[in-house]
């Protein structure tokens, strides 16, 4: 609501008096989504009935659930990982925002390995201590590495711009130049995503119907537009939404490559249902999806055609009425000249 923010500055930047951006600015301008939940409630708020906010604010500890982890000195997770090779019932556990706030006394390389492993296991690391005994204002690079190690989707440096893919995955067809680099694929060697030429053919990531974590890999390769048609029965072309789902997909693909003849899966890329075909800065799920953050001009042609047709029909109707009136007037004059009150009668001869 406009009452919750003010517009100031030469660039008409949107802000609130206390510095927090408005919900409209965060969602529509920045393309972000907000999840709000109660945390620890202060004693003076004990009398407040939080159930009346249940439709908009999550209850306490619903968005966060501490997950105890057991790790090795090298950052490998021994216990506490949500990924279970032979089980797909993880959805029964509220782990979307499971977190670990344990203090990690590891050397920087092992620390980054541990962070990446936690993210792959469906656990979000929470920073509760300074890194390398320095703060971010003294040196931001350890914190930058920390954040990078918790990312599970795009590989470092991706997605690249459409004009930057003139190398390994570029098509030789000049007609494909405007279609390059607009679709996402998982690289099996890293487990991360990269953007690729949509016209190239790869296998497809297909999610089992009714399951969040069970994936199948198509037997045929196809372009991104045809990827959905190659999925097996009871599956659909899809994309992981969380780090844990991404791990289940990667492990499924690794097993598939082992189980099948290696000659059937030669390339390293696997299509996932993610693209920016509608608007280059905006990546969306779904082959025919449109970017929800792009202001689109209304198409007036659908209004102009019926309006033009209505005017023509109206003009034709008026002309028809005028022609009939003129014709009736002439016939009436002829009848009055014959002296028969303008009426002629015809009968059957006797």
N, C-alpha and C positions, 0 to 999 in steps of 0.2 A: 504494500500500500504506500502511496506517495507520502503519507504522514510519517512514515518510519525512516525516511531518508531525505537528504537535501542534495541539490545539484550545485556544485561550485567549481570555480576554476575555468581557465580559458578552454580546456578540453572537455568541458561539461562532464567531468568525472563524477560518478555516483558514489556517495558515501553517506554515512550516518554521523551524527554529532560526536559520537564516542569512537569513531574510527572503524566500526564493523560494517562491512558491505551489506546491502539489502538482499533479501532473498531473491528478488527479481533480478538483481545484478548478477548474483552468483549463478542462478539457474539459466537465465536466458542469454546473458552476455558472455559468461565464462563457460557455460555448458556443464556445470557441476551439479551434483545432487547432494542433498543434506540429509543426514540421519541424526535425529536428536533423541537422547535417552537420559533418564535420571541416573546419576551416579550415587555417591554417598550423600545422604540427606542430613543436613545440619539439625541438631536437636531442636532449635527454635522453629523448624519447619515440620516437626513430627505431627502437628495437628492438621496439617494441610492434606486434603484428600486428593492424592495423585491420580486416582481412578478416573476422575472427570477429564483428565487429559489423555486418556488411553488411546483415543483415535488419532492423536497427532504426536505424542511423545511416548517412546518405548519405556517400559517399566525398568526399575533398577536392575542392573547386571544382565539385562537381556541382550544388549549389544556387546557386552564384554564378558568373557569367561576365561579365567586364568587357566593355563595349560602347563602343568609341570613337565619339564623335559629333562632327560638324562643325555648328556653329550660327552664325547671323548675330548681329549686334549687337542685333537686336530679339528674339532668342530663337527664331527659326525654325530648324528642323533641315534642313540641306542633305544630310547623308549619315549613315548609320548607323541609319536607321529600319527596323524590321522590316516595316512595312506596305508591301506592293507591290501596286498596283492590279490587276495582271493575273496575280498568282500567289497560289495558296492552299497552297503547299508549305512554309509556315513551320514546320509541325509537325516537319519533319525536323531542325530546329535546336533544341537544348536552350536555349530562351530564356525559360522560365517565370520564372526569377529572374535574368535579365540585368540588370546594374546599370551605372550610370555614376557615377563618383566624381570627375569632372573639376571643377576649380575654376571656378565661374561668376562672373566679374567683371562682373556686369550690374546695372543699376539695378533697384530693387524691382519695378516693373511688368513689365519685360522678363524678370526672373528668374522671376516667377510664370508668365509665358507659356511660357518655356523648360521649366519643370517640368511644366506641363500637356501640352506637346507630347511630352516624353519619355515620360510615362505612356501617352499615346495610341499611341505607337510601340512599346510593349511593353518599355520600359526603365524600371527602377526607380531614381530618383535616390537617392544616398547623400550625406548631409550630412557634409562633411569640413572645414568652416570656419565660424567664427561668422558670423551674419547681421548686417549693418550694424554690424559691429565691437562688438556687445554680446552678452552671454550671456542665456539664457532667464530666469535669476533677476532680471536687470535689467529686461527687457521681454519678455514671452512672445509678444506679438502678431506679430512677424515670423516666429516659428517656427510659430505657429498658421496663418498664411497659407501658409507653406511646406507644411505637412501638407495643408491644404485643396486646394492646387494639385495634389497628387499623387493625389487621389481621382478615380476614373473612373466610378463607378456612380451613386449617388444624387446628385441636384442639391442644392446648399446649402439647408438647411431641410427636406429630405425624408429619410425618410418622415414624414408628418404623422399625427397621431392620427385615428381614424375620425370623431370629432365635429368635426374642424376643416375639413371639406370641404363647407361649406354654400354654396360660391360657384360658380365657373365650371363645374366638372365634376360638380356634384351633380345627382342625378336628381330629377325632379319627383314621382315615385311614392313615397308615404310608406312603402310596403312595402319599399323598397330601403334605408331608413335604416340597417339593421343590416348592409348588404352594401356600404356605401360604403368607398372608400379602402383596400381590402384587397388590391388587385392592382397589379402594377407595369407601367409603360409607359415607353418611351423617348420623349423629346420631341425632335423633329428639329431644332428651333431651337437647342438646346443640346447635344444628344448625351448628356445625362444622363437618369436615371430619375426618375420621380415616381410616387406611388401615385394610383390613379384608381378610379372607380366600376366595380365588376366587371360590372355589368349593361349598361354602355354598350358600344357596338360600335366596334371599331377593327380595323385590319389586324393580322396576326400575324407575328412573327419566326420563320422556319422554317429550321432548320439542315440542310444537305445531309448525307445519311447517309454516315458514314465520313470526314467532313471537319470539322476544328476551326474553320475560318475561312470557309467558303463558306456564304452565307446566301441565302435566297429570301424574298420578301414575298408573302403571300397576296393573291389577287385580290379576295376577298370580305372584308367586315367582319363581325365577330361579337362576341358577348359573350365574356368571358374563359373561361367554361365550355365554349364551343363553338369556341374559337380553334384547337384542334388539328385539328378537322375541316376547316378551310379551307386547310391547308397543301398545297402541290402534292405530287405523287407523288415518292417517294424523298427526302422531307424530313420533319422532325418539329418540332413546336412546342418551342422551347428558349429558353435565356437565356445570355448571355455570362458566362464565368467569369473572364476577364482583361481588362485594358484594351485589349490588342491585338484580342481577339475583339470587344470592344465597338466598336472603330474599324472593323473589317471590316463589322459589321452596319450601322453608321451610314452608311458609304459605299455599301453595297449599297442601302440604303433611299433615299439621295439619287439614285442612278442610276435606281432604279425609278420614282421620281416624275418624272424627266425623260423616261424612255422611254415611260411610259404617258400616257394622257390625264390632264391635271391634274384633271379633274372626278372621276376615280375615287378619288383620294386627297386629300381636302380637309382632314381634321383633321391635327394635328401629333403625335398620340400613336400609338404602335405597341406592341401587347401583347408582353411578354416573359414567359416562364414562371416567374414568381416571385410568391408570395402569402403572406399571413399569415391565411388563412381558418381554419386549425385553432386557432391561438393568436395573439392580437393582437401580443404582443411578439416573436413568432418568425416570421421569414420563411424560407420553404422553397422548393425547386425541385420542381415537379410539381403538377398540379391536384388530385390526391387524396392528397398527402403529408401526414404528421402531423409535429408538432414532436418531435424526438428528445430534447429536454431537459425535457419536461413529464412529471411523475410522474402516472401514470394509475391509478385504482382498478380492481382486477380485477372483472370482470363475473361475479357469482356466479349469475346467472339461468340460465346454461347448465348449471350443476351442480345447481341446485334442481329444474329440470324433470325430468331423468332420475331423480333421487333420489325425488321424489314419485311418479313413475310406477312405480318399482320397489316402493315401499311398498304402493301400491294393488294391484299385481299379486300381491305376496306375500300380502296379506290375502285377495284373491279365491281364491288357490290353497289357503290354509288352510281357508276356508269350503267350498270344493268337496270337499276331502278329508273334512271332518267330515260333510257331507251324505251322501256316499257311504257312510261308515262306519255312520251311523245307519240308512240304507236297507238295507244288507247285514245288519245285526243284526236288523232286523224280519223280513226274509225268512227268516233262519235259524231264528227262533223258530216261524214258521208251519210250516216243514217238519218240525220236531221233533214238533209236535203231531199230524201225520198219521202218524207212526210209520214213515216210509219213509227213515229216516236222513238226512232233509233233502234227498233227491234225487228229482226227478221226471224221468221219461224219456218222450219223445214219439217215435213212429215213424210210418212211412208205412203206412196201412191195407193189409191184404193182400186 
